[in-house]
Structures are given as structure tokens and as C-alpha cells.
Amino acid sequence: MKLKAIILIVFATFLFSNCQEKTKTDTVKENYLDFTKRDDQFTGGIKMIPITTPVGKFNVWTKRVGNNPKIKVLLLHGGPGGTHEFFESFDGYFPQESIEYIYYDQLGSYYSDQPNDTKLWTTERFVDEVEQVRIALGLDNTNFYLLGQSWGGILAMEYALKYQKNLKGLIISNMMASAPAYNKYAEDVLGPKLPKEVFEQIKTFEKNKEYTNPKYTELLFKYYYTEHVLRFPMDKWPESINRAFKHLNPNVYVYMQGPSEFGITGDATLRNWDVTARLKTLTIPTLVIGSKHDTMDPKHMEWISKEVQNGRFLFCPNGSHCSQYDDQEHYFPGVIKFLKDVNEENFNTKK
């Protein structure tokens, strides 16, 4: 009888514990698509955020996807004057990992207000805008990750250098920390990789300031963009990328970046931008992404990851400037691992 009782107790204990294990749920995953308690349910996650600037008040467009109280990624697009559409590939990777992310069009970009005042187009003013967006969305250092790509990488670095206390993690995607270093790389490395006659024609167009000449555009897209911006034939470019280029605000872009694709030149306000000497002050977990075929020097990006105090480098061997499209095999697993490692307090710069 005693043996029977012991067997019954063991069986019941096993059965009970097994049932408990089966009923355990992942609350983040379970609530990821639940919009019922959100003030943006009515608009499907879209929120126009009012911001204050030195020349008046305007509205910027944001769209929040998913719910995750511990991981919220604000996406800073390139340009300047680009749109959130450069990031639409994230829809294919972040939701299945229950990562909350926020699309955002900066002031002057297509879905936001587009005032025509050059006093607004400064890095300092854009940094202040990001801070206002952060506050409006309720992001803080328990959940706030900032991912900036291209010009968005400049903005992300500048924001972190001023407000890193508000961040949980920083991702710098496809952007060097120095405009002069970028110019040198474009002139000394990327240009000479083009067929000699093509590079000479491009430089002649630029010397004569014929940036709107159809032949100049044709040469760039055929020989440069498909090698270093997005490594697909033009007729295979994703619709979201074509839409993003169509919506680019040339007024903001040319004023800050300049008309040339070989560096930041002319009277562009970013031509002397350089934060290399300040990077060592960054202590937050930082992921730096560089790609083999990028318009930016991947070795410089690797250097950034070592210059910050708590950095990791992600290399995309098949990628270019838009490696979120042409090297998704490496880009997204690396970004997702970084977010999860930081969230789980398991971040190691060597991983």
C-alpha cells in the first residue's frame, strides 16, 4: 500500500508540474498586437506629434508597430529629407520577434510638415526634435533604443552624445563619424572603382555643377547606386525604396548633404561634421553596422565600435548602403541579437 501511495504521489506531482509548464505563456508575445489600451488604436498606430522649433510649431508623423514594454526602437531615416519608407523591410523581421518599433518622418520629410526655412535644418535642431518625439512617445532608458541609418546615423550619434542617459541602446547603421573621412573614402576608394571613363564623366558633370543632367543621373544609377547603395538591378529594387526616393525632399537634402553623391561637398552644412573625438564618451551599449560594398568605409565603422566604451560591430559581407535590404541574412539576425542581449542584460562586445 505504501508503494502504491508513493507512486500515486509522484505521478500526481509530475502531472501537475507538466500542466503548469504547458499553461506558461509569453506575455510580451501574447500582447504584442493588442492595441486596445493604446491611444493610437483609432489610427492604427499613427500619431502626429507636435514639436516646438525656433520658428514655430509643426507636426511630425510617427507610426508605432507592436507592444513591448522593454524593447522600443525608434527608427531614424536617412537623407536628410528621406522617409521612414527606407525601413519598411523591418516589417518582415521585427514582429515575429515581438520587437516594438516606431516609424518616424523627421520634420521636412514627406509625411510630416515641410516648412521652407533653412534655419530648421541643423543637427542641433533635429536632436531637439528627437528628444521631443521621445517624450511624446513615453520612451525612457528602460526601453528606448535608437537606430539611425545613413544621415539617421549622424542624428543618432548626435542625440546619444547629448542624451545618452535616456537610452537603453544605440544602433549606428551605415554611417561614418566624420564627413571629411567619408569624402576621402568616396574620392580615393569608391570613385576609382568605377570604369575610368565613367568616373571622369561623372566628375566633369560635377565640376560643371550639372547635377540635374539626365546623363549624370543615368551614370550614377547604372554604375554607382547598384553597386554601393542597393545591390540589385534597378528593375528589382523594392517598391518601398523607389517610393522613398520619390518622396525625398531635395531642399533639405541639398542644403545639408549637397548635390554630389561622392561625399558631402560644396556649401552643404554637414561638410565639416566630425564627432570622432567625442565617441569615447559614449558608455551605452552600441551596435555599429558596416557593409562591404557600402558608400561608407566599413573599417571606419568597426573603429567606431571600438572607440565607444561598450560597442559591438556587425559586418554585412554582401551588403551596401541599404544592407537592411541587400544583406538581410546578416543584418537582421545581428540587430535582433543585439536588442535581445541588451534587454536580457547579456550584452557582450565580443558576441
N, C-alpha and C positions, 0 to 999 in steps of 0.2 A: 504493500500500500504506500509506504513511504517513497519507493522508487517511482510509482505512478504519479504521486503528487509532485515530486521534483520535476518529472518530465513535463507535466502539465504547466507548471510554473515557468519553466524555460521556454516552452512553446508559446505561451501567452505573452511572455516578455518580448520574444522575437517578433511575434505578430504585431504587438503594439508599437514597437520601435520601428518596424517596417512601414506601418501605416503612417506614423509620424513623418518619416522620411519622404513618403510619397506626397503628403499634403504640404510640404515645404514649398513656398513659392518665391520667385524673384519679384519683389515689389516694384523695383525700378522698371523691369521689363513689362510687368503687368499694367503699370500706369503710364507707360511711355506715350501711348496715343490717346490718352484720356484728356480731353480739352474742357471737361465740364466745369472745372473750378477756375478757369482762366478768363481773364478779362478780354482776351483776343479771340475767344471761340467764335464770336459772331463773324469775324473777318477771316477765319481760317489761319490765324497766327500772325496776320499782318497788323502792324501798328505804325502809325505816323507819329514820330517823336518830335516835339517842338524843341528847338535849340536856340540859344541866345548867342548872337555874334556882335562884334563891334559896329556892324552896320544895320542891325535889325534882327528880328526873329524870323525863323524859317522852319520848315518841317523836313525831316529825313525819313526815308522808308526803311522799315525792318520787317522781317518775317521769321517767326520762331517755329522750329520744327521739333516736335517731341518734348517730353518732360524727363529731366534727370536732375534731381536736386544737387548732385555732386559734380557733374560734368556739363558745363555750358560753354560752347565755343562760339565766340563772335568772329565772323569772317570779314577781313579787310581786303577788299579787291584792289586790283592794280589800276594802272593808268599813269598819272591821276586822271580822273574823269571817266574811268571804266565803270563796270556794274557788277552786281552780285552774280550775274549770269555766268561769269568765268568759273564759278564754283558749283554749278548745277550737277556735276558728276558726283558730288558728295551724297546726293540722294540715293545713289546705288550702294553706299557702304556704311554710312553712319547709323541709319535707322535700325539695321539688324544688330548693331552693337549697343543699342539703346543710348546713343550719344545725342544729347540735345545740341542743336546748332542754330545760329541766328544769321540769316542773310541780312545784308545791310548795304544800302546805297548811300555813299557819302554825299554831302552837300555838293551840288553841281552835277551830280550823276543822274541818269535817265529817270529813275523812279522817284527821286527826291526833288525838292525845289532846285531851280537852276538860276540863281541870281547872276547878274553880269557885272561883277565888281571884283577887280583883281586884288583888292585889299583882303579878300577872303581866302586867297589861295596861298597860304603859308603853312608850313608844317606845324608851327605853334598853334595856329587856329584850328587845324584839323585834330591835333592832340586834344585840345579843349572840347571839341565836338565829340570825340570818342568817349571822353570822361562823362559828358552829359548823357550820352546814349547808355553807358554802363549804369549810371544812377537810375535812369528811367526804367531800365530792364531789371533792376534789382540784383545785379551781379556783384559778387564780392570775392575775397580771397579764399573762400571755402569752395568755390565752384567755377570761377571765371578764368577761362583760357582764351588767349588772343592769338589768332592765326592770321598772319599777313603775308600775301604773295605779291612779289614784284614791288610796285610803289607801296602796296599794303604792308610789305616787309619794312620799308622805311618808316612808315607810320607806326607799325608795331614796335619797332626798336625805340623810336622817339617817345612813344607812350610809356613803355616799360622803364626807360631811363628817368622819367618823371614820376610815374605812378606804380612802380613795381609792387608796392605794398598792397595794391588792390588785386593783384594777380595770383592765380594758383599755378599757372604755367604759360609759357610763351613759345610760339612756333614761328620761325622766320623761314619763309619758303621762297627760294629762288631770288634772293636779293643780297647783294654785297653791302658792306657797311661804309662804302666810300664811292662817291660819284667819280672823282678823279681816277681811282683804281679801276672802276668799271669802264671808263673812257679808254684807258690804256689797254685793257684786255680786248675791247672791241676793235681798237685800231691796230694793235700789234698781233693779235691772235686770230680773232674771228674774220676780220676783213681779208687777210691774206689766204684764208682757207677757200675763199671764193675763186672761181676761174679768174685769171688775171684781167682779162678784157672786161669781164662783168664788174669787178671791183673798181676798175678805172672809170667805167661809165657811171657807176653809182657816185663815186667821188666827184666826178665832173658835174653831175646834176646837183650835188650838194654844194659845191663851190659856187655854182651859179644860182643857188637858192631856188632850184626848180623842183621843189618838193611835191608840187601838185601835178607834175608832168606824168601822164599815164604810163609812159615807158619806165619812169623811175619806180612807180608802184609795181608794175609788172615784174621788173627785175628783183625787187625786194621779195615779193611773194614767191616767185619761182625758185630763187636761189638761196634766200636767207630765211624767210619765215618757215618754210617747210623743212629746214634743217635745224633751226635754233629756237623757233617759237612753238611750233606744234608739228611733230614729225609724222604727219600724214599728208598724202596728196591733197591738194586744195578741194577736190570734189568729195573727199572723205571727211572733211572737217565736220565735227558735230554741229548741229543746228544751234545749240546754245552758245558756242564760240562765235559763230557767224553773227548771231543776234547781238552778242556782247560788243563785237567790233562795230556793228551797225549803230549801236546806241552810245558809242564813245563820244564824250563831249570834247571836241577838238580845242575849244577855247581854254579849258583848264589844262588839257594835256600839253599843248604847245607852250603855254605860259610857264609851266613848271618843269616839264621834261624836255621841251624843244621839238623841232620838226624832224630831226635826224633819228634814225634807228641805230646809229653807231655811236652810242654814248649820249650823255646829257650835255649838249653843247649850246653855242650861241648865247643868247640873253636869258636862257632858262634859269629860273630861280634856284633849281636844285643842283646846278652845275658844280658848285663847290661844297656840296653837302658831304660831311665826313664825321662819323661818330666812333671811329676805330679806337681813339684814345680813351673813350668813356665806357667801352664794353665791359671792362673788368669790374665795374661797379654793379653789374647785374648778378644777383645771387639766386634768383628764382630758377626752377627747372626750365631749361631751354632746349628746344629741338631746332636744329638748323638743317635745312634741306637743300642739297645741291645736286645738280644733274649733269651728266657727262656732256651733253650737247647743248647746254643752256647758253643764253646770251650772257650769263653771269659766270664768273670763274668758280668752279666747284672747289678748287683748292682754297680759295679765299673763304668760302662758306665753311669749310672744315676748320680753318683757322679761327673763325668766329666761335665755333662750338668749343674750342679750347681756350679762347680768350675770356669768355664768360666763366663765372665761377662754378656753374652747375649745368654744363652743356652736354649735349649728345648730337652726333652727326648722322644724318640719314642720306645715303648716296643712292641716286636713281641711275643705274648704268644705261638704261635705254631712253631716258627722259630728256626733255628740252625745257624751255621756259615754262611751258604748261604741262609739267610732269604729272599733274593730277588727272591728265587725260592720256598722255602717251607712255606713261610708265606706272599705271595703276597697280601693277603686280608688286612693286616695291613701295610706292608712295603711301597707299592706304594702310597696309599692314604696319608700316613704320610709324605713321601718325597715330593709329589706333593703339598700338602698343605703348607709345609714349603717354597718351592720355590715361590709359588704364594703370600703367606703372606709377604715375604721379598720384592718381586717385587712390591707389592701394598702398601708398607710401612705400613703394618698392622701386623707386627710381634710382637707376644706377647709370652713370655716364658711359660705362663701357658696353652696355647692352644695345 
